[in-house]
Amino acid sequence: MAISNPLVLLPVNDDNSLQDLYDEKLFEFKQFFSRQLPTTKLFYAKLKKLKQITEAYLELGGEEVFMRGVSVAYQQYNSPDVKSVISIFQSQNNALKLKMNLSQSYDEIEQTAFQMIDNYKRYAECWPLIDIPENHRIKISEELDEMSLLEALSIFNNEDMTSFEEFNLLSVDNVLYKEAIRLSLWLNFEKNV
């Protein structure tokens, strides 16, 4: 698809080269995808914009970079054990973020962005669907940091609880319970895309 004015997307001039501008844009998008909560609607919009920038880059004479075939082996989320599921997610998530940061082409970024969404979906589906209280103040986009999650998990395990089935014993103020609500909200949001 021909871009009507590719210089609008990549304003090349004497101070910056086409390659430098494109690399800078790729870096910005990779940072976005690595830091943002994966949501289909938002990721599609960002990928569409990156596709336009890539087409402008190619139209201005940039060289196409092909996928290198870096892959991340999927681990199965098939354990009822909360600790195992969180561990698998953190491992997969970190591997995908690394893959995103190493990506050098639109195709690699697109593929990794979709893998990030899929990984998040598979993780969220492991958690119990919680009836969402009307007065909740939980935001889908406010993920728990890993340390808070691991601390709450440690307390959960110290109370001789290990599985998602035991979440019904948690108070509504419990961090893990709130995380289950947040992930339930995320799944509902994704179903409406």
N, C-alpha and C positions, 0 to 999 in steps of 0.2 A: 504494500500500500504506500503510495507516494505521499509524503508529508508536504503540505502546501508551502510551509516555510520552516525548514529544519533548523535554521539559525535561531528561531525563537526558543526552541528546546535546548539547543546547544550553541550558545552565542560565542563562536570562535572568533578570536581577534589576535592582535600581535602579542598580547600579554599571556595568552593561554592557548595550548594546542588542543586539537580535537581529542586526542587520546587522553590527555590529562583531564579534560572536562568530563569525558565519558567515564573514566576511572573514578572520578570524584562522585559522579551520580550513582554509579554502581555501589560504591562504598556507602553512600547515604541510604540507599534502599536495603542493602544487606544489614546495616545497623538497625533500620526500622524493623525488618522482619525478625531479627534476632532478639529484639527487646519488646516487641509488641505481643500481646495476647493473640494467639491465632484465631481469627474469625474469618469465615469464608467471604463475607461481603466486603470487609475492609481489605483483605488480601487480594481479592479480585480487582478492586479499584486501583490499588497500588501497582499490581502487575500490569494492568492496562496502561497506566502512565509510563511504567518502565519499558513496555513494549514500544510505545510511541518514541521514547528517547532512543531506544536501540535502533529503530527504523530510521530516525533522523541521523544517527551516527553512521549507519551504513550508507545512507544517501549522500552524506557529506564526504564519503570516501574511506570511512573506517573499515578495518578488517574484521570479518566475522570470526568469532571465537567459538569453537565447537566444544560440546560437553566432553569432559574428561572421563566420565563414567565412575566418579567417586560414589560409593554406595554406603548406606548404613544398614546393617543387618537388623531386621525387625526382631524384637523379642516379644514373645506372647504374654499377654496380660491374662493368665489363666489361673491365678492363685487367689484364693479367698482371703489370704493374709494381707492386711493393710500395708505392713512394712515392705513386703515383697513388691507390691504394686507401686508404691511410692518410689522404691529404689529403682525399679525398671524404668519408670517414667523419667526420673531425674537423669539416669544414664542415657536413655534415648534422646531426651530433650537436649542434653549437653552435646551429644554427638551430632544432632541435627543443626544446632547453633554453630558448631565448628564447621560442619559441611557448608552452611550458609556463608560463613565468613571466608571460606576458601573458594567459593564459587567465583567464576570469572566470565560467565556468560548469562544472558537472559534465560536461556533454557535451563541452566543449572539452578538459577535462583527460583524460577517457576517451579521446577520439580521439587526442590527442597521446601518451598513454601507450602505446597500441597501435602508433602510428607509431614510437615509440622502440624497442619490442621488435622490430618488423619491420626497422628500420634496422640494429639490432645483429645480427640474424640474417643479413641479407644481407651485412654486413661479415664476420662470422665464417665464412660459407660460402666466402669468397674465399681464406681461409688454408688451407694444406694440413692434412689430418687427420693428426695425429701419433700414432704408437703411444705410448701413455702409459706411461712407466716405473712400475713398481710402487712404487718408493721416492720418487716425486716429492713435493715439498712445496709445490706450486703450489695456491693457492686461487682458485677461480673469481671470487670477489668482490674480489680484489685486482688492480684494473686498474693498468696502468702509467700513470704520469703522462705527459703529452704530450711533455715535454722528454726524458725517458729514452727514449721510443720514437723520437723524432726523432734523438737522438744515436746510438742503435743502428742506425738506418736509414742515417745518414751513414757510419758505419763499414762497413756492408754495401755501400753504393754505392761507397765508396773502394776496396773490394776487387774492383771491377768486377762486382758482382752486382746485379741489379735485379729479378729475377722470383721468384715463389714457388717455382718449380721448382728453384731453387738452394738451398732450405732444407736439402736433404739433405747439403749441404757444411758446414753449421753444426755447431758443437759443442753438446752438450746444455746447456752453461752459457750459451750465447748468449742475450741478452735477447729477440731476435726468435723464437728457437726456443722459449723458455719461453712467450712470448705465443701462439705457435701451439698449444702444449699447453693453455694456459688456455682459448683459444677452442674447442679441440676438446672440452674438458671441459664448457664452457658449452653447446655444441651437443648433447652427449650428455644433459646435464641437461634441456634444453628438450624433447628428444624423449621423455623419460619423464614429461612433464606430461600 
